[in-house]
């Protein structure tokens, strides 16, 4: 959990019309900024293009700030688009949306009290020795408060923002419409599958009883893994809109750059091992790559796993296809990769051969750490840049754009987030050996020479 409380706050607009009005105000503000910027540039003798007027720093701040104020689906759709379609978006828009991965603006004490009264009833404070009304973290769906129960147990209480569940579908549709009509989103980009999945995921994440059940399931699955800690749900205080759990304190993973190399390598190796277990053993994946979902308990040298709202079960057929894809990629077996990619759903029937090979090239790049003999140096590797550049080239081919199944998108998002963390901590990880053990290979294998 966060070590410092979140100080600033803003009421969450929870009525349908108040949320729509915020979006209307945003559209008007963007248009006003465009007129002002256009007039300024015309006065200087310039002839600016429409996208140059739309994607100004002022508009970037306005879009990011308003979506963060709305929270909920409005914020989440920006997060999803920035991570799943980022390489297809204008750099300026990708930057706007990437800001929404940071903490949201929390709601004020009055809304917190109303939410607690609605879920726990009047006199709810009888359960607590202490309860802090200052949030320790705030995200797109809810915010976290700390407390201590009468029996001495310390708890973290995640409180959902009011009206978020009811506003999910309309928020997603309204934000998408706003991005379309404002010109901030390329018209050729088909984001409907992403938006449909955003709605489904948000409804899942807004059910805190479901998240609590997933958290308890992970705790059971990892009972044999002493390197991890998972909070326990306090069932008597958990509702659809409030999740009460054991408070586990630790340091943010991105702040661990000062640790010795061997410790950073161990931490990231554990996360890779966990991901492969999630995919190939549990077939249950916590797909949200946000760094804030993990903490590090320095004293016990354990990793704390938090936030299971984005947990997804994966069908056996898809897991088997990813097993084939990975093992084929590291052997440079293009027919095997092609078979796996088709089974996953990456190729539409009329795909051109050049497009097919470009997709397989990206898969080969993404599997590079798996095929590397010995520890892979994420700190000096330019793998992320190469994958991004290859994706941008493919994304420019508008005849190609095809959205794969949501399960594939969310798995890639999780793997990409882990690569990013490994690079940030400059970790050296023997991904090949980890994969060999969990995928059932007798010995680690490396890519065949070109």
C-alpha positions, 0 to 999 in steps of 0.5 A: 500500500502507499506510504503517504496519504493522498492529499488533494480530493475532488467529488466524483460526479455520479449522476448520468447528466453531471458526468455527461455535462463534464464530457460536454464541457471537455469538448467545448474546452478543447474547441475553445483552445483550438480557436485560440491556438488557430488565431494565434498561429494565423496572426503569425502567418502560419497555416496550421493543420487541424491535428496541430490545433487539436493536439496542443499541450493545453488540450492534452492537459484538459483531456487528461485532467477531466478524465481523471476527475470523472474516474471510473470508465472514463479513466479506464478507457483511456488506460486501456487505449493507451496500453492496447492501441498505443502504437497506433495512436498519434504520439500526442494522444498516447501521451495524454492517455498514458497520464491516466495510468497514474493515481486518480484524484480521490473523493472527499470525506463527505462522499467516503462517509456516505459510501460507508453508511450505505454499505455498512449502515449507521454506526459502522465505526463500532467495528474499528479502533481507528479508521483514517478518512485520508486515502492512501491510494486512489485509482480509476474505480475506488480508493484505499483507506487504512484502519484497525479493527477492535481485535487489533487486526490492521485492514486496508479498505477499498471503497468504490466511487459512488455511481461508478457501476451504473455509469460504466457503459455510458461512460465508455461510449461517451468517451469514445464518441468524444475522442472520435468527434474531436479528431483526437482518435484516428477514424480508421482505428476500430476500437469497438472490440476494445471498448466492449472489453473495457465495459466487461472488465469494468463490470468485473472490477466493480464487483468487489466480492468477485475481486475478493474471491479472486484474491482468496483463490490466488492466496490458495494457489500460492500457498506453496510459494513463500516468496509471495504474500496475498492479503486475506479478505475480511468477509464480514466487511466486504460488499459489492462496493467495499473490499476489506482485506489484511493491510500489508505494507511494503515499498513500491517496486519502481523505487527499488533501483537502489537494491543490489543487482542480485536482489533486483534480479531475484525480484523480477525473476519471481514475477516472471515465474509467477506469470508463467505459473498463472498462464500454464499452471493456474490458467488464471491471470491477474492481467493488470500490469500496473506497478502499484499492484505489487509491493516489496516487504524489505524485512521478509524479502517477500513480494506483496500481490495486490488488486485482483479485479482484472483477474481472468480465467483462460481456456485450455485451448488458448493456453496450449496455443501460447505454449506452442507459440512460445516454444516455436518462437524460440526455435525460429519455427515459423510454421509452428508460430503461424499455427499458434497465431491462427488458433489464438485468433490473430489472422483474419481470413483475407490477411496478406502474406506480408502482414502475416510475416510482420505479425510473426516477426513481432511475436519473435521479438516478444519471445526474444528473452525466452530464447536467450541462453542465460540471464537476459539483460533487460536494462541494456536491451532495446527490445521495447523500442524494437517491438514498438517500432515494428508495431507502428509499421504494421499499424500504418497498414490500415488494411491490416488492423484486426483486433485479436481476442480480448484474452490475448490483448490482456495477456500481452498487456501483462507481459509488456508491463513485466518487461517494462518493470524489468527494464526499469530495475535493470534486471538480469533474468534467465527467462529461458530457464524459468520457461523451460521448467514451467513449460515442461522442456527437459532442458533450456532451449535457445533460438535456432541460428538464422 
